[in-house]
Amino acid sequence: MSGDPGISAFPDGENIFSWIGTINGSKGTAYDGLSYKLSLRFPMDYPFKPPQVKFETMCFHPNVDQYGNICLDILQ
């Protein structure tokens, strides 16, 4: 699945509930030239439960913890 040229996500092998995503840093920002890999895990009862999304590439961002977990109250 790819709509934005800097963002993509595809199933990780044969498991449709496990995806790998990539976000490329936008030009002219502090993230320009960087590429981040993410894991997306969809529960069996998706879309009624949200997927688990985690940065697999170290990301220095105020809303991402040291383990790659996204920390936004709005997502809880």
CHARMM-style PDB file with segment names, atoms N, HN, CA, C and O in Angstrom:
ATOM      1  N   MET     1       0.850  -1.162   0.000  1.00  0.00      PROA
ATOM      2  CA  MET     1       0.000   0.000   0.000  1.00  0.00      PROA
ATOM      3  C   MET     1       0.897   1.226   0.000  1.00  0.00      PROA
ATOM      4  O   MET     1       1.783   1.353   0.845  1.00  0.00      PROA
ATOM      5  N   SER     2       0.674   2.112  -0.929  1.00  0.00      PROA
ATOM      6  HN  SER     2      -0.046   2.010  -1.616  1.00  0.00      PROA
ATOM      7  CA  SER     2       1.504   3.297  -0.994  1.00  0.00      PROA
ATOM      8  C   SER     2       0.736   4.420  -1.684  1.00  0.00      PROA
ATOM      9  O   SER     2       0.342   4.281  -2.841  1.00  0.00      PROA
ATOM     10  N   GLY     3       0.521   5.532  -0.980  1.00  0.00      PROA
ATOM     11  HN  GLY     3       0.842   5.645  -0.040  1.00  0.00      PROA
ATOM     12  CA  GLY     3      -0.139   6.684  -1.561  1.00  0.00      PROA
ATOM     13  C   GLY     3       0.794   7.880  -1.533  1.00  0.00      PROA
ATOM     14  O   GLY     3       0.927   8.589  -2.531  1.00  0.00      PROA
ATOM     15  N   ASP     4       1.435   8.108  -0.409  1.00  0.00      PROA
ATOM     16  HN  ASP     4       1.327   7.532   0.401  1.00  0.00      PROA
ATOM     17  CA  ASP     4       2.417   9.166  -0.235  1.00  0.00      PROA
ATOM     18  C   ASP     4       3.762   8.625  -0.702  1.00  0.00      PROA
ATOM     19  O   ASP     4       4.141   7.521  -0.310  1.00  0.00      PROA
ATOM     20  N   PRO     5       4.498   9.372  -1.532  1.00  0.00      PROA
ATOM     21  CA  PRO     5       5.775   8.842  -2.030  1.00  0.00      PROA
ATOM     22  C   PRO     5       6.817   8.570  -0.949  1.00  0.00      PROA
ATOM     23  O   PRO     5       7.779   7.844  -1.202  1.00  0.00      PROA
ATOM     24  N   GLY     6       6.654   9.130   0.247  1.00  0.00      PROA
ATOM     25  HN  GLY     6       5.872   9.720   0.452  1.00  0.00      PROA
ATOM     26  CA  GLY     6       7.620   8.910   1.317  1.00  0.00      PROA
ATOM     27  C   GLY     6       7.195   7.875   2.333  1.00  0.00      PROA
ATOM     28  O   GLY     6       7.912   7.618   3.300  1.00  0.00      PROA
ATOM     29  N   ILE     7       6.017   7.270   2.119  1.00  0.00      PROA
ATOM     30  HN  ILE     7       5.435   7.479   1.333  1.00  0.00      PROA
ATOM     31  CA  ILE     7       5.483   6.300   3.081  1.00  0.00      PROA
ATOM     32  C   ILE     7       5.012   5.059   2.340  1.00  0.00      PROA
ATOM     33  O   ILE     7       4.319   5.158   1.327  1.00  0.00      PROA
ATOM     34  N   SER     8       5.392   3.881   2.851  1.00  0.00      PROA
ATOM     35  HN  SER     8       5.955   3.801   3.673  1.00  0.00      PROA
ATOM     36  CA  SER     8       4.916   2.631   2.246  1.00  0.00      PROA
ATOM     37  C   SER     8       4.732   1.584   3.331  1.00  0.00      PROA
ATOM     38  O   SER     8       5.359   1.654   4.387  1.00  0.00      PROA
ATOM     39  N   ALA     9       3.866   0.613   3.063  1.00  0.00      PROA
ATOM     40  HN  ALA     9       3.356   0.556   2.205  1.00  0.00      PROA
ATOM     41  CA  ALA     9       3.637  -0.494   3.991  1.00  0.00      PROA
ATOM     42  C   ALA     9       3.150  -1.694   3.193  1.00  0.00      PROA
ATOM     43  O   ALA     9       2.312  -1.568   2.300  1.00  0.00      PROA
ATOM     44  N   PHE    10       3.695  -2.869   3.533  1.00  0.00      PROA
ATOM     45  HN  PHE    10       4.376  -2.972   4.259  1.00  0.00      PROA
ATOM     46  CA  PHE    10       3.362  -4.101   2.833  1.00  0.00      PROA
ATOM     47  C   PHE    10       3.346  -5.251   3.827  1.00  0.00      PROA
ATOM     48  O   PHE    10       4.038  -5.199   4.844  1.00  0.00      PROA
ATOM     49  N   PRO    11       2.560  -6.298   3.545  1.00  0.00      PROA
ATOM     50  CA  PRO    11       2.588  -7.478   4.417  1.00  0.00      PROA
ATOM     51  C   PRO    11       4.000  -8.045   4.529  1.00  0.00      PROA
ATOM     52  O   PRO    11       4.763  -8.045   3.563  1.00  0.00      PROA
ATOM     53  N   ASP    12       4.329  -8.520   5.709  1.00  0.00      PROA
ATOM     54  HN  ASP    12       3.709  -8.519   6.494  1.00  0.00      PROA
ATOM     55  CA  ASP    12       5.631  -9.130   5.984  1.00  0.00      PROA
ATOM     56  C   ASP    12       5.516 -10.628   5.730  1.00  0.00      PROA
ATOM     57  O   ASP    12       5.194 -11.397   6.636  1.00  0.00      PROA
ATOM     58  N   GLY    13       5.775 -11.030   4.516  1.00  0.00      PROA
ATOM     59  HN  GLY    13       6.037 -10.406   3.779  1.00  0.00      PROA
ATOM     60  CA  GLY    13       5.672 -12.444   4.157  1.00  0.00      PROA
ATOM     61  C   GLY    13       4.228 -12.867   3.969  1.00  0.00      PROA
ATOM     62  O   GLY    13       3.426 -12.124   3.403  1.00  0.00      PROA
ATOM     63  N   GLU    14       3.896 -14.061   4.443  1.00  0.00      PROA
ATOM     64  HN  GLU    14       4.547 -14.664   4.902  1.00  0.00      PROA
ATOM     65  CA  GLU    14       2.570 -14.643   4.245  1.00  0.00      PROA
ATOM     66  C   GLU    14       1.553 -14.226   5.302  1.00  0.00      PROA
ATOM     67  O   GLU    14       0.357 -14.449   5.117  1.00  0.00      PROA
ATOM     68  N   ASN    15       1.995 -13.628   6.400  1.00  0.00      PROA
ATOM     69  HN  ASN    15       2.966 -13.446   6.551  1.00  0.00      PROA
ATOM     70  CA  ASN    15       1.096 -13.264   7.494  1.00  0.00      PROA
ATOM     71  C   ASN    15       0.456 -11.905   7.216  1.00  0.00      PROA
ATOM     72  O   ASN    15       1.115 -10.872   7.331  1.00  0.00      PROA
ATOM     73  N   ILE    16      -0.817 -11.905   6.852  1.00  0.00      PROA
ATOM     74  HN  ILE    16      -1.352 -12.745   6.759  1.00  0.00      PROA
ATOM     75  CA  ILE    16      -1.516 -10.665   6.508  1.00  0.00      PROA
ATOM     76  C   ILE    16      -1.697  -9.737   7.712  1.00  0.00      PROA
ATOM     77  O   ILE    16      -1.993  -8.556   7.534  1.00  0.00      PROA
ATOM     78  N   PHE    17      -1.525 -10.250   8.928  1.00  0.00      PROA
ATOM     79  HN  PHE    17      -1.285 -11.210   9.072  1.00  0.00      PROA
ATOM     80  CA  PHE    17      -1.680  -9.439  10.136  1.00  0.00      PROA
ATOM     81  C   PHE    17      -0.371  -8.784  10.578  1.00  0.00      PROA
ATOM     82  O   PHE    17      -0.359  -8.037  11.556  1.00  0.00      PROA
ATOM     83  N   SER    18       0.713  -9.047   9.883  1.00  0.00      PROA
ATOM     84  HN  SER    18       0.703  -9.653   9.087  1.00  0.00      PROA
ATOM     85  CA  SER    18       2.022  -8.486  10.208  1.00  0.00      PROA
ATOM     86  C   SER    18       2.551  -7.737   8.982  1.00  0.00      PROA
ATOM     87  O   SER    18       2.761  -8.330   7.923  1.00  0.00      PROA
ATOM     88  N   TRP    19       2.760  -6.448   9.138  1.00  0.00      PROA
ATOM     89  HN  TRP    19       2.590  -5.966   9.998  1.00  0.00      PROA
ATOM     90  CA  TRP    19       3.221  -5.607   8.032  1.00  0.00      PROA
ATOM     91  C   TRP    19       4.519  -4.909   8.422  1.00  0.00      PROA
ATOM     92  O   TRP    19       4.831  -4.744   9.601  1.00  0.00      PROA
ATOM     93  N   ILE    20       5.268  -4.503   7.392  1.00  0.00      PROA
ATOM     94  HN  ILE    20       5.015  -4.636   6.434  1.00  0.00      PROA
ATOM     95  CA  ILE    20       6.472  -3.685   7.551  1.00  0.00      PROA
ATOM     96  C   ILE    20       6.222  -2.375   6.812  1.00  0.00      PROA
ATOM     97  O   ILE    20       5.805  -2.373   5.654  1.00  0.00      PROA
ATOM     98  N   GLY    21       6.481  -1.267   7.491  1.00  0.00      PROA
ATOM     99  HN  GLY    21       6.819  -1.269   8.432  1.00  0.00      PROA
ATOM    100  CA  GLY    21       6.304   0.038   6.879  1.00  0.00      PROA
ATOM    101  C   GLY    21       7.607   0.811   6.851  1.00  0.00      PROA
ATOM    102  O   GLY    21       8.532   0.534   7.614  1.00  0.00      PROA
ATOM    103  N   THR    22       7.663   1.781   5.960  1.00  0.00      PROA
ATOM    104  HN  THR    22       6.911   2.006   5.340  1.00  0.00      PROA
ATOM    105  CA  THR    22       8.828   2.654   5.842  1.00  0.00      PROA
ATOM    106  C   THR    22       8.349   4.098   5.729  1.00  0.00      PROA
ATOM    107  O   THR    22       7.422   4.399   4.977  1.00  0.00      PROA
ATOM    108  N   ILE    23       8.986   4.976   6.478  1.00  0.00      PROA
ATOM    109  HN  ILE    23       9.739   4.731   7.089  1.00  0.00      PROA
ATOM    110  CA  ILE    23       8.735   6.412   6.370  1.00  0.00      PROA
ATOM    111  C   ILE    23      10.067   7.075   6.052  1.00  0.00      PROA
ATOM    112  O   ILE    23      11.042   6.916   6.786  1.00  0.00      PROA
ATOM    113  N   ASN    24      10.100   7.818   4.955  1.00  0.00      PROA
ATOM    114  HN  ASN    24       9.308   7.948   4.358  1.00  0.00      PROA
ATOM    115  CA  ASN    24      11.293   8.579   4.585  1.00  0.00      PROA
ATOM    116  C   ASN    24      11.110  10.019   5.045  1.00  0.00      PROA
ATOM    117  O   ASN    24      10.051  10.613   4.841  1.00  0.00      PROA
ATOM    118  N   GLY    25      12.146  10.579   5.667  1.00  0.00      PROA
ATOM    119  HN  GLY    25      13.007  10.097   5.833  1.00  0.00      PROA
ATOM    120  CA  GLY    25      12.076  11.950   6.171  1.00  0.00      PROA
ATOM    121  C   GLY    25      11.799  12.954   5.071  1.00  0.00      PROA
ATOM    122  O   GLY    25      12.325  12.839   3.964  1.00  0.00      PROA
ATOM    123  N   SER    26      10.973  13.937   5.381  1.00  0.00      PROA
ATOM    124  HN  SER    26      10.547  14.031   6.281  1.00  0.00      PROA
ATOM    125  CA  SER    26      10.607  14.972   4.412  1.00  0.00      PROA
ATOM    126  C   SER    26      11.785  15.894   4.127  1.00  0.00      PROA
ATOM    127  O   SER    26      12.584  16.204   5.011  1.00  0.00      PROA
ATOM    128  N   LYS    27      11.870  16.320   2.884  1.00  0.00      PROA
ATOM    129  HN  LYS    27      11.221  16.069   2.166  1.00  0.00      PROA
ATOM    130  CA  LYS    27      12.937  17.239   2.486  1.00  0.00      PROA
ATOM    131  C   LYS    27      12.804  18.560   3.242  1.00  0.00      PROA
ATOM    132  O   LYS    27      11.702  19.059   3.467  1.00  0.00      PROA
ATOM    133  N   GLY    28      13.943  19.103   3.623  1.00  0.00      PROA
ATOM    134  HN  GLY    28      14.838  18.697   3.440  1.00  0.00      PROA
ATOM    135  CA  GLY    28      13.970  20.386   4.303  1.00  0.00      PROA
ATOM    136  C   GLY    28      13.657  20.325   5.789  1.00  0.00      PROA
ATOM    137  O   GLY    28      13.502  21.362   6.434  1.00  0.00      PROA
ATOM    138  N   THR    29      13.563  19.109   6.340  1.00  0.00      PROA
ATOM    139  HN  THR    29      13.689  18.267   5.816  1.00  0.00      PROA
ATOM    140  CA  THR    29      13.310  18.961   7.775  1.00  0.00      PROA
ATOM    141  C   THR    29      14.525  18.321   8.440  1.00  0.00      PROA
ATOM    142  O   THR    29      15.476  17.929   7.764  1.00  0.00      PROA
ATOM    143  N   ALA    30      14.487  18.217   9.755  1.00  0.00      PROA
ATOM    144  HN  ALA    30      13.714  18.535  10.304  1.00  0.00      PROA
ATOM    145  CA  ALA    30      15.577  17.554  10.487  1.00  0.00      PROA
ATOM    146  C   ALA    30      15.668  16.075  10.125  1.00  0.00      PROA
ATOM    147  O   ALA    30      16.690  15.439  10.382  1.00  0.00      PROA
ATOM    148  N   TYR    31      14.607  15.519   9.530  1.00  0.00      PROA
ATOM    149  HN  TYR    31      13.776  16.036   9.322  1.00  0.00      PROA
ATOM    150  CA  TYR    31      14.560  14.094   9.186  1.00  0.00      PROA
ATOM    151  C   TYR    31      14.914  13.832   7.717  1.00  0.00      PROA
ATOM    152  O   TYR    31      14.871  12.687   7.265  1.00  0.00      PROA
ATOM    153  N   ASP    32      15.265  14.886   6.971  1.00  0.00      PROA
ATOM    154  HN  ASP    32      15.301  15.816   7.338  1.00  0.00      PROA
ATOM    155  CA  ASP    32      15.619  14.764   5.554  1.00  0.00      PROA
ATOM    156  C   ASP    32      16.759  13.767   5.365  1.00  0.00      PROA
ATOM    157  O   ASP    32      17.783  13.847   6.042  1.00  0.00      PROA
ATOM    158  N   GLY    33      16.572  12.834   4.445  1.00  0.00      PROA
ATOM    159  HN  GLY    33      15.740  12.769   3.895  1.00  0.00      PROA
ATOM    160  CA  GLY    33      17.605  11.848   4.144  1.00  0.00      PROA
ATOM    161  C   GLY    33      17.571  10.618   5.038  1.00  0.00      PROA
ATOM    162  O   GLY    33      18.334   9.677   4.822  1.00  0.00      PROA
ATOM    163  N   LEU    34      16.702  10.614   6.036  1.00  0.00      PROA
ATOM    164  HN  LEU    34      16.082  11.379   6.212  1.00  0.00      PROA
ATOM    165  CA  LEU    34      16.609   9.470   6.946  1.00  0.00      PROA
ATOM    166  C   LEU    34      15.443   8.575   6.545  1.00  0.00      PROA
ATOM    167  O   LEU    34      14.453   9.044   5.983  1.00  0.00      PROA
ATOM    168  N   SER    35      15.567   7.299   6.836  1.00  0.00      PROA
ATOM    169  HN  SER    35      16.371   6.919   7.293  1.00  0.00      PROA
ATOM    170  CA  SER    35      14.522   6.325   6.534  1.00  0.00      PROA
ATOM    171  C   SER    35      14.240   5.515   7.791  1.00  0.00      PROA
ATOM    172  O   SER    35      15.161   5.027   8.446  1.00  0.00      PROA
ATOM    173  N   TYR    36      12.971   5.376   8.118  1.00  0.00      PROA
ATOM    174  HN  TYR    36      12.223   5.773   7.586  1.00  0.00      PROA
ATOM    175  CA  TYR    36      12.566   4.676   9.336  1.00  0.00      PROA
ATOM    176  C   TYR    36      11.718   3.460   8.990  1.00  0.00      PROA
ATOM    177  O   TYR    36      10.776   3.548   8.202  1.00  0.00      PROA
ATOM    178  N   LYS    37      12.064   2.324   9.590  1.00  0.00      PROA
ATOM    179  HN  LYS    37      12.829   2.252  10.230  1.00  0.00      PROA
ATOM    180  CA  LYS    37      11.290   1.099   9.410  1.00  0.00      PROA
ATOM    181  C   LYS    37      10.366   0.934  10.608  1.00  0.00      PROA
ATOM    182  O   LYS    37      10.764   1.172  11.748  1.00  0.00      PROA
ATOM    183  N   LEU    38       9.124   0.523  10.340  1.00  0.00      PROA
ATOM    184  HN  LEU    38       8.800   0.330   9.413  1.00  0.00      PROA
ATOM    185  CA  LEU    38       8.129   0.302  11.383  1.00  0.00      PROA
ATOM    186  C   LEU    38       7.548  -1.097  11.252  1.00  0.00      PROA
ATOM    187  O   LEU    38       7.486  -1.659  10.159  1.00  0.00      PROA
ATOM    188  N   SER    39       7.126  -1.647  12.377  1.00  0.00      PROA
ATOM    189  HN  SER    39       7.176  -1.190  13.265  1.00  0.00      PROA
ATOM    190  CA  SER    39       6.369  -2.899  12.348  1.00  0.00      PROA
ATOM    191  C   SER    39       4.922  -2.561  12.692  1.00  0.00      PROA
ATOM    192  O   SER    39       4.653  -1.745  13.573  1.00  0.00      PROA
ATOM    193  N   LEU    40       4.012  -3.194  11.990  1.00  0.00      PROA
ATOM    194  HN  LEU    40       4.232  -3.857  11.274  1.00  0.00      PROA
ATOM    195  CA  LEU    40       2.584  -3.015  12.229  1.00  0.00      PROA
ATOM    196  C   LEU    40       1.990  -4.389  12.473  1.00  0.00      PROA
ATOM    197  O   LEU    40       2.128  -5.284  11.639  1.00  0.00      PROA
ATOM    198  N   ARG    41       1.330  -4.563  13.609  1.00  0.00      PROA
ATOM    199  HN  ARG    41       1.218  -3.836  14.286  1.00  0.00      PROA
ATOM    200  CA  ARG    41       0.707  -5.837  13.974  1.00  0.00      PROA
ATOM    201  C   ARG    41      -0.791  -5.607  14.124  1.00  0.00      PROA
ATOM    202  O   ARG    41      -1.234  -4.876  15.011  1.00  0.00      PROA
ATOM    203  N   PHE    42      -1.563  -6.239  13.248  1.00  0.00      PROA
ATOM    204  HN  PHE    42      -1.203  -6.833  12.528  1.00  0.00      PROA
ATOM    205  CA  PHE    42      -3.010  -6.087  13.255  1.00  0.00      PROA
ATOM    206  C   PHE    42      -3.646  -7.218  14.051  1.00  0.00      PROA
ATOM    207  O   PHE    42      -3.349  -8.386  13.802  1.00  0.00      PROA
ATOM    208  N   PRO    43      -4.524  -6.890  15.014  1.00  0.00      PROA
ATOM    209  CA  PRO    43      -5.186  -7.940  15.787  1.00  0.00      PROA
ATOM    210  C   PRO    43      -6.243  -8.651  14.936  1.00  0.00      PROA
ATOM    211  O   PRO    43      -6.673  -8.127  13.909  1.00  0.00      PROA
ATOM    212  N   MET    44      -6.651  -9.821  15.361  1.00  0.00      PROA
ATOM    213  HN  MET    44      -6.302 -10.247  16.196  1.00  0.00      PROA
ATOM    214  CA  MET    44      -7.653 -10.593  14.627  1.00  0.00      PROA
ATOM    215  C   MET    44      -8.977  -9.830  14.516  1.00  0.00      PROA
ATOM    216  O   MET    44      -9.715 -10.015  13.549  1.00  0.00      PROA
ATOM    217  N   ASP    45      -9.281  -8.977  15.495  1.00  0.00      PROA
ATOM    218  HN  ASP    45      -8.682  -8.826  16.281  1.00  0.00      PROA
ATOM    219  CA  ASP    45     -10.539  -8.240  15.460  1.00  0.00      PROA
ATOM    220  C   ASP    45     -10.387  -6.815  14.907  1.00  0.00      PROA
ATOM    221  O   ASP    45     -11.197  -5.938  15.205  1.00  0.00      PROA
ATOM    222  N   TYR    46      -9.341  -6.597  14.102  1.00  0.00      PROA
ATOM    223  HN  TYR    46      -8.683  -7.310  13.860  1.00  0.00      PROA
ATOM    224  CA  TYR    46      -9.180  -5.330  13.390  1.00  0.00      PROA
ATOM    225  C   TYR    46     -10.348  -5.210  12.406  1.00  0.00      PROA
ATOM    226  O   TYR    46     -10.674  -6.213  11.770  1.00  0.00      PROA
ATOM    227  N   PRO    47     -10.985  -4.084  12.240  1.00  0.00      PROA
ATOM    228  CA  PRO    47     -10.662  -2.721  12.644  1.00  0.00      PROA
ATOM    229  C   PRO    47     -11.294  -2.277  13.964  1.00  0.00      PROA
ATOM    230  O   PRO    47     -11.253  -1.094  14.303  1.00  0.00      PROA
ATOM    231  N   PHE    48     -11.869  -3.208  14.701  1.00  0.00      PROA
ATOM    232  HN  PHE    48     -11.903  -4.169  14.425  1.00  0.00      PROA
ATOM    233  CA  PHE    48     -12.490  -2.839  15.971  1.00  0.00      PROA
ATOM    234  C   PHE    48     -11.454  -2.600  17.064  1.00  0.00      PROA
ATOM    235  O   PHE    48     -11.747  -1.942  18.062  1.00  0.00      PROA
ATOM    236  N   LYS    49     -10.263  -3.121  16.888  1.00  0.00      PROA
ATOM    237  HN  LYS    49     -10.024  -3.656  16.078  1.00  0.00      PROA
ATOM    238  CA  LYS    49      -9.112  -2.867  17.769  1.00  0.00      PROA
ATOM    239  C   LYS    49      -7.993  -2.314  16.887  1.00  0.00      PROA
ATOM    240  O   LYS    49      -7.823  -2.761  15.752  1.00  0.00      PROA
ATOM    241  N   PRO    50      -7.229  -1.347  17.397  1.00  0.00      PROA
ATOM    242  CA  PRO    50      -6.184  -0.730  16.575  1.00  0.00      PROA
ATOM    243  C   PRO    50      -4.960  -1.635  16.422  1.00  0.00      PROA
ATOM    244  O   PRO    50      -4.726  -2.522  17.243  1.00  0.00      PROA
ATOM    245  N   PRO    51      -4.182  -1.401  15.361  1.00  0.00      PROA
ATOM    246  CA  PRO    51      -2.934  -2.150  15.214  1.00  0.00      PROA
ATOM    247  C   PRO    51      -1.888  -1.645  16.204  1.00  0.00      PROA
ATOM    248  O   PRO    51      -1.980  -0.520  16.696  1.00  0.00      PROA
ATOM    249  N   GLN    52      -0.900  -2.479  16.489  1.00  0.00      PROA
ATOM    250  HN  GLN    52      -0.825  -3.393  16.089  1.00  0.00      PROA
ATOM    251  CA  GLN    52       0.258  -2.055  17.274  1.00  0.00      PROA
ATOM    252  C   GLN    52       1.312  -1.595  16.273  1.00  0.00      PROA
ATOM    253  O   GLN    52       1.678  -2.337  15.360  1.00  0.00      PROA
ATOM    254  N   VAL    53       1.792  -0.382  16.448  1.00  0.00      PROA
ATOM    255  HN  VAL    53       1.495   0.221  17.189  1.00  0.00      PROA
ATOM    256  CA  VAL    53       2.785   0.192  15.543  1.00  0.00      PROA
ATOM    257  C   VAL    53       4.018   0.528  16.360  1.00  0.00      PROA
ATOM    258  O   VAL    53       3.924   1.129  17.430  1.00  0.00      PROA
ATOM    259  N   LYS    54       5.176   0.134  15.844  1.00  0.00      PROA
ATOM    260  HN  LYS    54       5.253  -0.354  14.975  1.00  0.00      PROA
ATOM    261  CA  LYS    54       6.428   0.349  16.572  1.00  0.00      PROA
ATOM    262  C   LYS    54       7.529   0.714  15.581  1.00  0.00      PROA
ATOM    263  O   LYS    54       7.653   0.100  14.521  1.00  0.00      PROA
ATOM    264  N   PHE    55       8.329   1.723  15.938  1.00  0.00      PROA
ATOM    265  HN  PHE    55       8.229   2.222  16.799  1.00  0.00      PROA
ATOM    266  CA  PHE    55       9.501   2.061  15.134  1.00  0.00      PROA
ATOM    267  C   PHE    55      10.571   1.011  15.385  1.00  0.00      PROA
ATOM    268  O   PHE    55      10.978   0.801  16.528  1.00  0.00      PROA
ATOM    269  N   GLU    56      11.026   0.358  14.342  1.00  0.00      PROA
ATOM    270  HN  GLU    56      10.696   0.528  13.413  1.00  0.00      PROA
ATOM    271  CA  GLU    56      12.113  -0.614  14.448  1.00  0.00      PROA
ATOM    272  C   GLU    56      13.464   0.075  14.282  1.00  0.00      PROA
ATOM    273  O   GLU    56      14.484  -0.421  14.761  1.00  0.00      PROA
ATOM    274  N   THR    57      13.465   1.220  13.601  1.00  0.00      PROA
ATOM    275  HN  THR    57      12.636   1.623  13.212  1.00  0.00      PROA
ATOM    276  CA  THR    57      14.656   2.054  13.464  1.00  0.00      PROA
ATOM    277  C   THR    57      14.629   3.077  14.593  1.00  0.00      PROA
ATOM    278  O   THR    57      13.586   3.677  14.852  1.00  0.00      PROA
ATOM    279  N   MET    58      15.749   3.284  15.265  1.00  0.00      PROA
ATOM    280  HN  MET    58      16.597   2.796  15.054  1.00  0.00      PROA
ATOM    281  CA  MET    58      15.828   4.269  16.345  1.00  0.00      PROA
ATOM    282  C   MET    58      15.361   5.620  15.814  1.00  0.00      PROA
ATOM    283  O   MET    58      15.816   6.085  14.769  1.00  0.00      PROA
ATOM    284  N   CYS    59      14.457   6.232  16.544  1.00  0.00      PROA
ATOM    285  HN  CYS    59      14.088   5.854  17.393  1.00  0.00      PROA
ATOM    286  CA  CYS    59      13.867   7.501  16.123  1.00  0.00      PROA
ATOM    287  C   CYS    59      13.896   8.472  17.292  1.00  0.00      PROA
ATOM    288  O   CYS    59      13.358   8.175  18.359  1.00  0.00      PROA
ATOM    289  N   PHE    60      14.508   9.612  17.107  1.00  0.00      PROA
ATOM    290  HN  PHE    60      14.946   9.854  16.240  1.00  0.00      PROA
ATOM    291  CA  PHE    60      14.543  10.636  18.148  1.00  0.00      PROA
ATOM    292  C   PHE    60      13.391  11.600  17.906  1.00  0.00      PROA
ATOM    293  O   PHE    60      13.487  12.515  17.088  1.00  0.00      PROA
ATOM    294  N   HSD    61      12.311  11.379  18.626  1.00  0.00      PROA
ATOM    295  HN  HSD    61      12.233  10.635  19.290  1.00  0.00      PROA
ATOM    296  CA  HSD    61      11.102  12.184  18.477  1.00  0.00      PROA
ATOM    297  C   HSD    61      10.409  12.235  19.843  1.00  0.00      PROA
ATOM    298  O   HSD    61      10.414  11.238  20.565  1.00  0.00      PROA
ATOM    299  N   PRO    62       9.814  13.376  20.213  1.00  0.00      PROA
ATOM    300  CA  PRO    62       9.202  13.477  21.540  1.00  0.00      PROA
ATOM    301  C   PRO    62       8.033  12.512  21.772  1.00  0.00      PROA
ATOM    302  O   PRO    62       7.670  12.257  22.921  1.00  0.00      PROA
ATOM    303  N   ASN    63       7.444  11.976  20.708  1.00  0.00      PROA
ATOM    304  HN  ASN    63       7.739  12.183  19.775  1.00  0.00      PROA
ATOM    305  CA  ASN    63       6.312  11.062  20.858  1.00  0.00      PROA
ATOM    306  C   ASN    63       6.685   9.603  20.608  1.00  0.00      PROA
ATOM    307  O   ASN    63       5.806   8.765  20.406  1.00  0.00      PROA
ATOM    308  N   VAL    64       7.987   9.293  20.622  1.00  0.00      PROA
ATOM    309  HN  VAL    64       8.700   9.974  20.786  1.00  0.00      PROA
ATOM    310  CA  VAL    64       8.457   7.913  20.447  1.00  0.00      PROA
ATOM    311  C   VAL    64       9.415   7.602  21.591  1.00  0.00      PROA
ATOM    312  O   VAL    64      10.387   8.326  21.808  1.00  0.00      PROA
ATOM    313  N   ASP    65       9.135   6.513  22.330  1.00  0.00      PROA
ATOM    314  HN  ASP    65       8.346   5.925  22.154  1.00  0.00      PROA
ATOM    315  CA  ASP    65      10.007   6.176  23.459  1.00  0.00      PROA
ATOM    316  C   ASP    65      11.265   5.440  22.996  1.00  0.00      PROA
ATOM    317  O   ASP    65      11.433   5.182  21.804  1.00  0.00      PROA
ATOM    318  N   GLN    66      12.145   5.104  23.937  1.00  0.00      PROA
ATOM    319  HN  GLN    66      12.008   5.313  24.905  1.00  0.00      PROA
ATOM    320  CA  GLN    66      13.435   4.485  23.610  1.00  0.00      PROA
ATOM    321  C   GLN    66      13.293   3.097  22.989  1.00  0.00      PROA
ATOM    322  O   GLN    66      14.248   2.578  22.410  1.00  0.00      PROA
ATOM    323  N   TYR    67      12.105   2.492  23.106  1.00  0.00      PROA
ATOM    324  HN  TYR    67      11.330   2.913  23.576  1.00  0.00      PROA
ATOM    325  CA  TYR    67      11.877   1.156  22.550  1.00  0.00      PROA
ATOM    326  C   TYR    67      11.152   1.192  21.207  1.00  0.00      PROA
ATOM    327  O   TYR    67      10.866   0.147  20.623  1.00  0.00      PROA
ATOM    328  N   GLY    68      10.855   2.403  20.717  1.00  0.00      PROA
ATOM    329  HN  GLY    68      11.087   3.252  21.191  1.00  0.00      PROA
ATOM    330  CA  GLY    68      10.185   2.547  19.433  1.00  0.00      PROA
ATOM    331  C   GLY    68       8.675   2.622  19.517  1.00  0.00      PROA
ATOM    332  O   GLY    68       8.002   2.685  18.489  1.00  0.00      PROA
ATOM    333  N   ASN    69       8.128   2.615  20.734  1.00  0.00      PROA
ATOM    334  HN  ASN    69       8.675   2.563  21.570  1.00  0.00      PROA
ATOM    335  CA  ASN    69       6.676   2.706  20.913  1.00  0.00      PROA
ATOM    336  C   ASN    69       6.211   4.144  20.728  1.00  0.00      PROA
ATOM    337  O   ASN    69       6.862   5.080  21.192  1.00  0.00      PROA
ATOM    338  N   ILE    70       5.090   4.312  20.053  1.00  0.00      PROA
ATOM    339  HN  ILE    70       4.561   3.552  19.676  1.00  0.00      PROA
ATOM    340  CA  ILE    70       4.521   5.637  19.849  1.00  0.00      PROA
ATOM    341  C   ILE    70       3.732   6.011  21.096  1.00  0.00      PROA
ATOM    342  O   ILE    70       2.864   5.261  21.543  1.00  0.00      PROA
ATOM    343  N   CYS    71       4.044   7.183  21.655  1.00  0.00      PROA
ATOM    344  HN  CYS    71       4.748   7.792  21.292  1.00  0.00      PROA
ATOM    345  CA  CYS    71       3.456   7.610  22.930  1.00  0.00      PROA
ATOM    346  C   CYS    71       2.604   8.862  22.727  1.00  0.00      PROA
ATOM    347  O   CYS    71       3.057   9.982  22.962  1.00  0.00      PROA
ATOM    348  N   LEU    72       1.387   8.656  22.294  1.00  0.00      PROA
ATOM    349  HN  LEU    72       1.019   7.746  22.103  1.00  0.00      PROA
ATOM    350  CA  LEU    72       0.438   9.755  22.135  1.00  0.00      PROA
ATOM    351  C   LEU    72      -0.837   9.384  22.867  1.00  0.00      PROA
ATOM    352  O   LEU    72      -1.417   8.331  22.602  1.00  0.00      PROA
ATOM    353  N   ASP    73      -1.283  10.229  23.782  1.00  0.00      PROA
ATOM    354  HN  ASP    73      -0.812  11.085  23.997  1.00  0.00      PROA
ATOM    355  CA  ASP    73      -2.497   9.950  24.541  1.00  0.00      PROA
ATOM    356  C   ASP    73      -3.702   9.727  23.633  1.00  0.00      PROA
ATOM    357  O   ASP    73      -4.580   8.927  23.956  1.00  0.00      PROA
ATOM    358  N   ILE    74      -3.753  10.422  22.508  1.00  0.00      PROA
ATOM    359  HN  ILE    74      -3.040  11.073  22.246  1.00  0.00      PROA
ATOM    360  CA  ILE    74      -4.894  10.314  21.601  1.00  0.00      PROA
ATOM    361  C   ILE    74      -5.027   8.900  21.018  1.00  0.00      PROA
ATOM    362  O   ILE    74      -6.113   8.511  20.588  1.00  0.00      PROA
ATOM    363  N   LEU    75      -3.940   8.138  21.002  1.00  0.00      PROA
ATOM    364  HN  LEU    75      -3.058   8.455  21.352  1.00  0.00      PROA
ATOM    365  CA  LEU    75      -3.967   6.784  20.447  1.00  0.00      PROA
ATOM    366  C   LEU    75      -4.347   5.732  21.473  1.00  0.00      PROA
ATOM    367  O   LEU    75      -4.508   4.563  21.122  1.00  0.00      PROA
ATOM    368  N   GLN    76      -4.492   6.119  22.725  1.00  0.00      PROA
ATOM    369  HN  GLN    76      -4.361   7.068  23.010  1.00  0.00      PROA
ATOM    370  CA  GLN    76      -4.807   5.144  23.775  1.00  0.00      PROA
ATOM    371  C   GLN    76      -6.296   5.006  23.981  1.00  0.00      PROA
ATOM    372  OT1 GLN    76      -6.732   4.227  24.828  1.00  0.00      PROA
TER     373      GLN     76
END
